Amino acid sequence: MEAFVREKGKATPWINFDPEKNLLKIKGESYPENSAKFYSPMLEWLESFLQQSNKGPIEVEMELVYFNSSSSKILMNFFDMLEEAARSGLPVTVQWKYHQDNDISLECGEEFQEELEYVDFHLLELKPDE
């Protein structure tokens, strides 16, 4: 399976899902005009990836400085897919990275964390120079 990569756009994050490392990274800002259209290929790729056999633990690194409400809904769908995989026995770890002065990102990370029972979800505060 090929990696899923999307370069950072003006209103969209950088996305890199490496199936060989079982590493999923999303970084930047997310406020596209049509979040469903932008994220649909990513969710389809993730669904195919999760259906593969012989996978090891999945690591997710997220660093979203800002995202709008429609992106938040898509992210919840994303986390729901990971939660289902974790419920089925696949270890999934999420590192939600936020800058210490970004209270909104921290609060959103806490809300996502509360919704997940089987995903190992960590909130990581970044230092000012990171």
Phi, psi and omega in degrees: 000135180280155177294154175253117183229133173228126178288152179297134175247182180301320184238015183226149183278165169282133180232132178216112176248113182257106183291337180285330179259355186054041184240124180244124181234136174225129184212135175130217179240152182222101173212053180292157177302319181231092183299319181300317180293317181295314186273347182306312179299324179295314180294323176296317178299314181298318179300315178297317180299316182291339179277347178295154174262169177063040176266151173261191179302147180254132176249133178237128176242121182235131176221084180256115181289320180209143170209147182274176185295325179290328174292323179300319178297319179295318179298324177295321175299318178301311180293326176299319178296318179293322179298318179297319178296318179293321178298329180278001175110357180275120179295127179230126177240132177244129172253106179265106184264135179218152177276143187301335180267007181252081181297327182294316179297319177298312181298318179295319177300319178296321179294316177298317181302318181296332182279346187252128180258322187259337178282134177278100190251124182240135173264122182239117177281128179271145175287158183306329182270003181268000000 
